[in-house]
Amino acid sequence: MYKYLIIITAVVFLSGCSVVNSDTHEKYNDIPRTNIVIDTENINSPGDEGLLEIHVLEDGRPVGNASITLLMRAAKEAEKWNEEYDVIYEEGKYTAEVKIPEDGLYLITAHIKSDNVDASPTKFFTVGELDMFEEVFIQEFRNDGESHSHSHH
């Protein structure tokens, strides 16, 4: 008796899986592929303003209508300060002038929102020399196996 009940339940359950509307299937397959790149290569030394670039692409094409909030903080003082920067869009990329107060490890977080994108990527980057705390932080981060990006200047 239980055997037939289980078979009937399984058949009803599996037949429900095929009820998914083909329009819904297409909707989720038509979401564009999104790539976000935060480029810190032009931030070279403390005290100077450097140009940070953010590339937001959907299916390889630049997204020009994203709303971006850009926050930067020093890794060892993340609890103390968090600087917000203005971001402008021109020539297929978003840019911001950022000023690094001193050598060290920094974190950039970009809150990006557009029609198809809602993301908050974070990038760690270094300027100048690191102190022992920052070296340990990087070592622990690498050991965690996280998928954030790094760049050294």
KERO-652182 format. One line per 10 residues: number of its first residue (from 1); for each residue x, y, z of N, C-alpha, C. Coordinates in Angstrom, 3 decimals. Atoms other than C-alpha are relative to their C-alpha. Example, Ala and Ser with C-alpha at 12.3 -4.5 7.8 and 13.67 -1.06 7.14 Angstrom:
! residues 2
1> 0.890 -1.190 0.000 12.300 -4.500 7.800 0.900 1.200 0.000; -0.820 -1.190 -0.060 13.670 -1.060 7.140 -0.770 1.090 0.730;
This chain:
! residues 153
1> 0.823 -1.193 0.000 0.000 0.000 0.000 0.871 1.262 0.000; -0.893 -1.162 -0.061 2.749 2.458 0.975 0.814 0.131 -1.278; -0.775 0.009 1.232 4.650 1.445 -2.124 -0.755 0.772 -1.097; 0.796 -0.691 1.011 1.795 2.665 -4.381 -0.171 1.484 0.326; 0.131 -1.400 -0.420 1.364 5.849 -2.364 1.267 0.784 -0.335; -1.277 -0.660 0.311 5.055 6.691 -2.782 0.144 0.177 -1.506; -0.111 -0.094 1.457 4.923 5.952 -6.527 -0.932 1.090 -0.529; 0.948 -1.031 0.438 1.818 8.124 -7.007 0.503 1.392 0.377; -0.545 -1.297 -0.442 3.386 10.971 -4.975 1.164 0.412 -0.883; -1.157 -0.307 0.845 6.591 10.745 -7.029 -0.441 0.423 -1.391;
11> 0.482 -0.337 1.342 4.695 10.816 -10.334 -0.626 1.395 -0.003; 0.630 -1.327 -0.080 2.605 13.821 -9.255 1.064 1.079 0.164; -1.068 -0.977 -0.229 5.727 15.633 -8.014 0.802 0.247 -1.271; -0.811 -0.143 1.217 7.744 14.955 -11.161 -0.787 0.611 -1.152; 0.789 -0.615 1.069 4.891 15.918 -13.462 -0.152 1.498 0.235; 0.059 -1.428 -0.316 4.728 19.270 -11.666 1.229 0.742 -0.487; -1.235 -0.641 0.471 8.317 19.961 -12.730 -0.110 0.423 -1.460; 0.118 -0.348 1.415 7.292 20.015 -16.395 -1.027 1.093 -0.242; 1.022 -1.023 0.139 4.575 22.597 -15.737 0.622 1.397 -0.125; -0.656 -1.302 0.059 7.185 25.421 -15.716 -0.258 0.618 -1.368;
21> 0.341 -0.737 1.206 6.136 27.979 -18.278 1.260 0.243 -0.833; -1.159 -0.210 0.865 8.488 28.234 -21.271 0.407 1.476 -0.019; -0.342 -1.424 -0.062 8.296 32.042 -21.017 0.889 0.280 1.205; -0.825 -0.169 -1.197 9.712 31.841 -17.499 1.396 -0.536 -0.250; -1.299 0.588 0.320 12.484 29.569 -18.732 0.828 0.968 -0.846; -0.701 -0.941 0.871 13.403 32.064 -21.467 0.428 1.254 0.758; -0.317 -1.205 -0.770 13.291 34.978 -19.031 1.306 -0.161 0.756; -1.209 0.215 -0.792 16.001 33.467 -16.864 1.201 -0.351 -0.854; -1.113 0.276 0.901 18.101 32.360 -19.811 0.429 1.236 -0.778; -0.319 -1.212 0.739 18.032 35.861 -21.344 0.709 1.058 0.844;
31> -0.698 -0.963 -0.844 19.779 37.585 -18.424 1.405 0.178 -0.568; -1.316 -0.216 0.599 22.918 39.220 -19.841 1.132 -0.393 0.942; -1.195 0.327 -0.778 26.343 38.071 -18.707 0.652 1.308 0.436; -0.524 -1.240 -0.556 27.784 40.743 -16.420 1.439 -0.186 0.465; -1.387 -0.042 -0.479 31.452 41.557 -15.827 0.238 1.355 0.647; -0.359 -1.230 -0.694 32.693 44.128 -13.326 1.488 -0.053 0.302; -1.438 -0.079 -0.244 36.341 45.197 -13.203 0.287 1.312 0.718; -0.449 -1.191 -0.733 37.742 47.607 -10.607 1.503 0.098 -0.227; -1.404 -0.173 0.385 41.065 48.934 -11.910 0.656 1.051 0.892; -0.720 -0.907 -0.910 43.445 50.469 -9.334 1.428 0.270 -0.473;
41> -1.371 -0.137 0.503 46.553 50.531 -11.550 0.514 1.441 0.000; -0.437 -1.400 0.036 46.624 54.359 -11.644 0.085 0.640 1.377; -0.158 -0.499 -1.372 46.738 54.696 -7.849 1.369 -0.479 0.467; -1.385 0.421 -0.190 50.463 54.704 -7.192 0.661 0.405 1.305; -0.735 -0.446 -1.180 51.519 56.709 -4.171 -0.912 0.780 0.940; 0.814 -0.744 -0.973 50.111 58.176 -0.965 0.162 1.508 -0.184; -0.027 -1.459 0.092 49.242 61.862 -0.912 -0.455 0.528 -1.341; 0.414 -0.417 1.337 48.513 62.012 -4.646 -1.392 -0.540 -0.298; 1.275 0.526 0.461 45.131 61.655 -6.270 0.266 -0.959 -1.156; -0.119 0.984 1.068 44.841 58.589 -8.470 -1.362 -0.265 -0.595;
51> 1.246 0.249 0.705 42.221 57.657 -11.014 -0.367 -1.473 0.117; 0.545 1.349 -0.116 40.180 54.580 -10.153 -1.005 -0.183 -1.124; 0.925 0.277 1.087 38.301 52.979 -13.052 -0.841 -1.220 0.335; 0.905 1.130 -0.174 35.268 50.704 -12.877 -0.653 -0.261 -1.348; 0.610 0.406 1.265 34.163 48.825 -15.970 -1.162 -0.929 0.328; 1.197 0.820 -0.184 30.612 47.447 -15.889 -0.479 -0.385 -1.397; 0.348 0.484 1.326 29.809 45.274 -18.902 -1.116 -1.025 0.078; 1.032 1.011 0.182 26.724 43.310 -19.950 0.159 -0.554 -1.403; -0.256 0.652 1.296 27.385 40.819 -22.738 1.092 0.733 -0.777; -1.131 -0.659 0.628 30.630 42.699 -23.437 -0.195 1.462 -0.337;
61> 0.277 -1.412 0.306 28.964 46.119 -23.843 -0.039 0.813 1.282; 0.016 -0.849 -1.203 29.465 48.999 -21.372 -1.418 0.356 0.432; 1.268 -0.413 -0.598 26.574 49.783 -19.042 0.180 1.448 0.442; -0.165 -1.418 -0.298 26.150 53.552 -18.884 -1.028 0.571 0.958; 1.065 -0.539 -0.855 23.119 53.846 -16.623 0.055 -0.547 1.431; -0.108 0.568 -1.348 24.431 52.230 -13.415 0.136 1.105 1.037; -0.172 -0.868 -1.164 24.189 53.933 -10.073 1.088 -0.639 0.858; -1.132 0.575 -0.732 27.495 53.460 -8.219 0.314 0.849 1.227; -0.494 -0.610 -1.231 28.378 54.253 -4.624 1.351 -0.632 0.276; -1.362 0.484 -0.162 32.137 53.958 -4.118 0.509 0.353 1.385;
71> -0.525 -0.193 -1.349 33.562 53.482 -0.638 1.407 -0.566 0.091; -1.363 0.472 -0.197 37.235 53.170 0.335 0.358 0.127 1.465; -0.459 -0.037 -1.386 38.853 52.381 3.666 1.329 -0.734 0.103; -1.240 0.711 -0.289 42.201 51.308 5.061 -0.363 -1.292 0.721; 0.337 1.303 -0.584 42.154 47.614 6.022 0.146 0.020 1.522; -0.215 0.035 -1.449 43.567 48.228 9.495 -0.830 1.042 0.745; 0.831 -1.013 -0.650 41.253 51.187 10.171 -1.426 -0.032 -0.532; 1.326 0.119 0.620 38.061 49.862 8.576 -1.115 0.426 0.945; 1.025 -0.392 -0.968 36.139 50.538 11.772 -0.023 1.513 0.215; -0.133 -1.425 -0.308 37.353 54.165 11.989 -0.501 0.929 -1.096;
81> 0.409 -0.896 1.071 36.707 55.662 8.583 -0.349 -0.772 -1.258; 0.475 0.555 1.259 35.079 54.959 5.273 -0.289 1.193 -0.905; 0.109 -1.156 0.882 35.520 57.548 2.517 -0.893 -0.322 -1.197; 0.847 0.185 1.169 32.831 57.929 -0.163 0.465 0.952 -1.098; -0.483 -0.782 1.132 33.818 59.166 -3.621 -1.081 0.155 -1.059; 0.894 -0.229 1.132 31.901 60.680 -6.515 0.508 -0.792 -1.196; -0.329 0.807 1.168 31.814 58.496 -9.604 -0.673 0.626 -1.215; 0.576 -0.531 1.241 31.328 59.782 -13.147 0.156 -1.039 -1.112; -0.047 0.910 1.136 30.648 57.906 -16.376 0.419 0.777 -1.239; -0.433 -0.591 1.260 32.547 58.780 -19.544 0.813 -1.029 -0.781;
91> -0.759 0.859 0.908 33.952 56.918 -22.527 -0.079 -1.477 0.370; 0.194 1.419 -0.243 32.511 53.541 -21.526 0.468 -0.522 1.339; -0.452 0.453 -1.321 33.799 53.463 -17.947 -0.372 1.031 1.056; 0.251 -0.867 -1.145 33.161 54.906 -14.524 1.348 0.319 0.629; -1.264 -0.391 -0.614 35.943 56.885 -12.860 -0.246 0.799 1.273; 0.029 -0.783 -1.234 36.670 58.438 -9.490 1.429 0.382 0.357; -1.302 -0.458 -0.494 39.572 60.502 -8.202 0.082 -0.370 1.475; -0.151 0.415 -1.396 40.746 58.856 -4.969 1.356 0.452 0.525; -1.238 -0.445 -0.635 43.363 60.115 -2.551 0.352 -0.970 1.117; -0.488 0.951 -0.985 45.406 57.656 -0.513 0.833 0.771 1.030;
101> -0.704 -0.792 -1.004 46.551 59.191 2.801 1.406 -0.501 0.341; -1.310 0.550 -0.389 49.475 56.809 3.501 0.171 -1.393 -0.588; -0.255 1.363 0.459 51.137 53.523 2.539 -0.928 -0.972 0.715; 0.781 1.023 -0.674 49.080 50.440 3.257 -0.899 -0.802 -0.908; 0.967 0.860 0.655 46.397 47.969 2.345 -1.365 0.665 0.069; 1.288 -0.688 0.078 43.063 49.446 1.194 -1.055 -0.914 -0.598; 1.146 0.732 0.530 39.617 48.091 0.404 -0.895 0.987 -0.716; 0.949 -0.786 0.780 37.388 49.516 -2.309 -1.251 -0.853 -0.147; 1.271 0.677 0.229 33.702 48.547 -2.377 -0.848 0.890 -0.900; 0.856 -0.731 0.933 31.514 49.591 -5.279 -1.392 -0.629 0.035;
111> 1.393 0.458 0.022 27.748 49.241 -4.787 -0.562 0.412 -1.360; 0.392 -0.250 1.380 26.528 48.927 -8.384 -1.426 -0.500 -0.214; 1.396 0.376 0.257 22.872 48.948 -9.391 -0.416 0.580 -1.349; 0.595 -0.420 1.278 21.316 49.075 -12.858 -1.177 -0.930 -0.280; 1.154 0.830 0.353 18.479 47.340 -14.714 0.243 -1.483 0.294; -0.297 1.426 -0.147 20.186 43.919 -14.646 1.095 -0.302 1.014; -1.121 0.198 -0.910 22.983 44.440 -12.102 -0.361 0.526 1.386; 0.095 -0.429 -1.395 22.837 44.602 -8.319 1.121 -0.725 0.719; -1.195 0.659 -0.520 26.325 43.866 -7.001 0.800 0.957 0.873; -0.892 -0.783 -0.868 28.828 45.026 -4.386 1.381 -0.651 0.046;
121> -1.333 0.595 -0.016 32.291 43.850 -5.439 0.956 0.801 0.883; -1.029 -0.623 -0.837 35.208 44.558 -3.090 1.357 -0.397 -0.550; -1.359 0.273 0.456 38.827 44.846 -4.143 0.982 0.480 1.053; -1.103 -0.369 -0.872 41.883 44.858 -1.916 1.153 0.428 -0.893; -1.180 -0.411 0.749 44.903 46.778 -3.173 0.991 0.664 0.946; -1.052 -0.563 -0.845 48.195 48.032 -1.793 0.608 1.224 -0.659; -0.747 -1.172 0.437 50.002 51.327 -2.038 1.227 0.081 0.896; -1.229 -0.087 -0.783 53.646 51.477 -0.966 0.257 -1.247 0.828; -0.392 1.095 -0.888 54.872 49.338 1.922 -1.130 -0.390 0.941; 0.988 0.487 -0.953 52.718 47.185 4.175 0.646 -0.207 1.361;
131> -0.516 0.314 -1.331 53.092 46.862 7.930 -0.312 -1.468 0.308; 0.151 1.412 -0.346 53.043 43.514 9.754 -1.474 -0.418 0.053; 1.426 0.313 -0.060 49.275 43.635 10.408 -0.557 -0.245 -1.393; 0.521 0.108 1.359 48.559 44.146 6.723 0.532 -1.248 -0.705; -0.570 1.215 0.582 50.935 41.347 5.678 -0.732 -1.236 0.514; 0.724 1.122 -0.595 49.188 38.957 8.097 -1.413 -0.067 -0.570; 1.353 -0.051 0.560 45.781 40.100 6.801 -0.022 -0.630 -1.390; -0.062 0.541 1.358 46.762 39.305 3.211 0.242 -1.502 0.041; -0.297 1.428 -0.106 48.201 35.934 4.228 -1.235 -0.796 0.439; 1.212 0.677 -0.461 45.022 34.974 6.116 -1.066 0.011 -1.090;
141> 0.988 -0.110 1.076 42.874 36.192 3.244 0.279 -1.022 -1.091; -0.367 0.977 1.028 44.764 34.040 0.761 -0.294 -1.421 0.472; 0.257 1.334 -0.542 44.404 31.039 3.047 -1.485 -0.311 0.084; 1.445 0.213 -0.069 40.629 31.539 3.268 -0.570 -0.502 -1.315; 0.498 0.435 1.300 40.266 30.832 -0.452 -1.106 0.874 -0.550; 1.031 -0.923 0.487 38.030 33.873 -1.024 0.300 0.347 -1.449; -0.159 -0.330 1.419 37.494 35.085 -4.590 0.022 1.500 -0.245; -0.172 -1.429 0.246 38.330 38.779 -4.206 1.276 0.197 -0.802; -1.195 -0.239 0.816 40.943 40.372 -6.411 1.035 0.793 0.777; -1.111 -0.689 -0.650 44.334 41.674 -5.362 0.829 0.690 -1.080;
151> -0.998 -0.575 0.884 46.822 44.016 -6.962 1.036 0.690 0.843; -1.099 -0.642 -0.719 50.191 45.230 -5.810 0.589 1.082 -0.874; -0.632 -1.104 0.737 51.775 48.518 -6.791 1.435 0.090 0.445;
